[in-house]
C-alpha cells in the first residue's frame, strides 16, 4: 500500500491553505502522479516477474479504478499484466510521521502549538514549520495557510478525502473533525455527501464527544 506522508507540510511550504479551493487541484495533481507512477512501476515488475497469480486480464480491465487510468497504462496492463492486485492506500502514519517530523498521512496539522506534560514538567511544543515561521516573524499574526484540523469545516475535510479516493484503489485513513454544535442531522448529511462523493468510509470525530480530548 503506497501512500503519502507530509501532505499538509507540503501545502504549508507552498503557502496554500489545506482544504481551500486553491489546494484541491494541487492535491489532485499529487495523487494522480502517485497513482500513475505506481501502476507503471507494477507493470514493469510484471514484465520481469509475471503478474499476480489471480490476474485475469478481462476482469481486471473492467474494474472501476482501472478504467479511470490513462489509456496508455490500461494498454500496458492488457499487454504485460500487472504485479500487484491493489497498490495504493493512505495509512495514518502516526508514529512514523512523529519520527520523520512530518504531518501525518492525508491529515492536516492537528495543532501548531500545544502543551506537552512529562515527568520533568510541561513544555510548549511547536510544529516545526510554524516554529521556523514564528522565529522569523516575531509578534506577527499567523498566516492563513497554517490551517489546523479544527479550522476546517467537516465538508472541507471530506472534499480533500474525496480527491484522494479518486486515485487510491484501497481505503484511506482520514479523520473528519467536527464542532461540538454538530447535530445528528448534520452527521447524516455529511455521511450521505461522503457516499455520493465516492468515499469508501470516513472516520468522524465531534469535538467534546470524548472526555479529556
C-alpha positions in Angstrom: 0.0 0.0 0.0 1.9 3.0 -1.3 0.6 6.2 0.3 1.6 9.7 1.4 3.1 11.5 4.4 3.6 15.2 4.8 0.9 16.5 2.5 -0.1 19.2 5.0 3.5 20.3 5.3 3.9 20.4 1.5 0.9 22.8 1.2 2.3 25.0 4.0 5.6 25.2 2.2 3.7 26.3 -0.9 1.7 28.8 1.2 -1.6 27.1 0.3 -4.3 26.6 2.8 -5.2 22.9 3.3 -8.9 22.3 2.2 -9.2 25.6 0.3 -10.4 25.8 -3.3 -6.8 26.6 -4.2 -5.5 23.4 -2.6 -7.8 21.0 -4.3 -6.2 20.9 -7.8 -2.7 20.7 -6.2 -3.8 17.7 -4.2 -5.4 16.2 -7.3 -2.1 16.5 -9.2 -0.1 14.9 -6.4 -2.4 11.9 -6.2 -2.6 11.4 -9.9 1.2 11.4 -10.1 1.3 8.8 -7.2 -1.3 6.6 -8.9 0.1 6.7 -12.4 3.7 6.1 -11.4 2.7 3.2 -9.0 0.8 1.4 -11.8 3.6 2.0 -14.3 6.1 0.5 -11.9 3.9 -2.5 -11.2 3.6 -3.2 -14.9 7.4 -3.0 -15.2 7.8 -5.5 -12.4 5.2 -7.8 -14.1 7.4 -7.8 -17.2 10.2 -9.2 -15.1 8.4 -11.5 -12.6 5.0 -12.0 -14.0 1.5 -10.8 -12.9 0.0 -11.6 -9.5 -1.4 -15.3 -9.5 -5.1 -14.5 -9.9 -4.7 -11.9 -12.6 -7.4 -12.1 -15.2 -6.8 -9.5 -18.0 -10.5 -9.2 -18.9 -11.9 -8.9 -15.4 -9.1 -6.7 -14.1 -9.6 -4.3 -17.0 -13.3 -3.9 -16.2 -12.5 -2.5 -12.7 -13.8 1.0 -12.0 -10.4 2.2 -10.8 -8.6 0.6 -13.8 -11.0 2.2 -16.3 -10.1 5.6 -14.9 -6.3 5.1 -15.6 -4.8 6.8 -18.6 -5.3 4.7 -21.8 -1.5 4.1 -22.1 -1.4 2.4 -18.7 -4.6 0.4 -19.4 -3.0 -0.8 -22.7 0.3 -1.7 -20.9 -1.6 -3.7 -18.3 -3.5 -5.5 -21.1 -0.2 -6.3 -22.9 2.1 -7.2 -20.0 -0.2 -7.8 -17.0 0.5 -6.2 -13.5 2.4 -7.4 -10.5 0.1 -6.1 -7.7 -3.7 -6.6 -7.4 -4.1 -3.4 -5.2 -1.3 -0.8 -5.0 -2.4 2.3 -3.0 -3.7 3.3 0.3 -3.4 6.2 2.8 -2.3 4.9 6.2 -2.4 7.0 9.4 1.5 7.1 9.6 1.0 8.4 13.2 4.3 7.3 14.9 6.2 7.3 11.6 5.3 10.9 11.0 6.4 11.9 14.5 9.8 10.3 13.9 10.1 12.0 10.5 8.8 15.3 11.8 6.2 15.4 9.1 2.5 15.8 9.0 0.6 12.5 9.2 -0.8 10.8 6.1 -3.6 12.8 4.4 -4.3 14.7 7.6 -4.0 18.5 8.2 -1.8 19.5 11.1 -3.8 19.0 14.2 -2.4 21.9 16.3 0.6 24.2 15.6 1.1 24.9 19.3 0.3 22.7 22.2 1.3 21.8 25.8 3.1 18.6 26.5 3.2 17.2 30.0 6.0 14.9 31.1 7.8 13.9 34.3 10.0 16.9 34.1 7.1 19.4 33.8 5.3 21.0 31.0 6.6 22.2 27.7 5.1 24.2 24.8 5.6 22.2 21.6 5.5 23.9 18.2 5.0 22.4 14.8 8.5 22.6 13.1 7.3 24.8 10.1 5.3 27.0 12.4 8.3 27.4 14.8 10.5 28.3 11.9 8.0 30.9 10.7 7.4 32.3 14.2 11.2 32.8 14.8 11.4 34.8 11.6 8.2 36.8 12.2 8.1 37.6 16.0 4.7 39.1 17.0 3.2 38.8 13.6 -0.3 37.3 13.0 -0.3 33.6 11.9 -0.8 33.4 8.1 -4.0 31.8 6.7 -2.1 28.9 5.2 -1.3 27.5 8.7 -4.6 25.6 8.8 -5.3 23.3 11.7 -7.7 20.3 11.7 -10.3 22.2 13.8 -10.1 25.3 11.5 -11.6 23.3 8.7 -15.3 22.5 8.2 -16.3 18.9 8.1 -17.2 19.4 4.4 -13.7 20.7 3.7 -12.2 17.5 5.3 -14.4 15.3 3.1 -13.6 17.2 -0.1 -9.9 16.5 0.4 -10.5 12.8 1.1 -12.8 12.6 -2.0 -10.0 13.8 -4.2 -7.5 11.3 -2.8 -10.1 8.5 -3.1 -10.5 9.1 -6.8 -6.9 8.0 -7.2 -6.5 5.5 -4.3 -7.6 1.9 -5.1 -7.8 0.8 -1.5 -9.0 2.7 1.6 -8.0 5.9 3.3 -7.3 6.8 6.9 -8.7 10.3 7.5 -10.4 11.9 10.4 -13.2 14.4 9.8 -13.1 16.8 12.7 -16.5 18.4 13.5 -17.5 21.2 16.0 -19.4 20.5 19.3 -22.5 22.0 17.8 -22.7 19.4 15.0 -26.2 17.8 15.2 -27.3 14.2 14.3 -28.8 15.7 11.1 -25.5 17.3 10.3 -23.8 13.9 10.7 -26.4 12.2 8.5 -25.9 14.8 5.7 -22.1 14.5 6.0 -22.2 10.7 5.6 -24.6 10.9 2.7 -22.4 13.6 1.0 -19.3 11.4 1.6 -21.1 8.4 0.0 -22.2 10.5 -3.0 -18.6 11.7 -3.5 -17.3 8.1 -3.7 -15.7 7.7 -0.3 -15.4 4.1 1.0 -15.7 5.4 4.5 -14.9 8.2 6.9 -13.8 8.5 10.5 -15.8 11.1 12.3 -14.7 13.0 15.5 -17.0 15.5 17.1 -15.3 18.0 19.5 -16.2 17.2 23.1 -17.5 13.7 22.3 -14.7 12.2 24.5 -13.8 13.4 27.9 -10.3 14.8 28.2 -9.9 15.2 24.4 
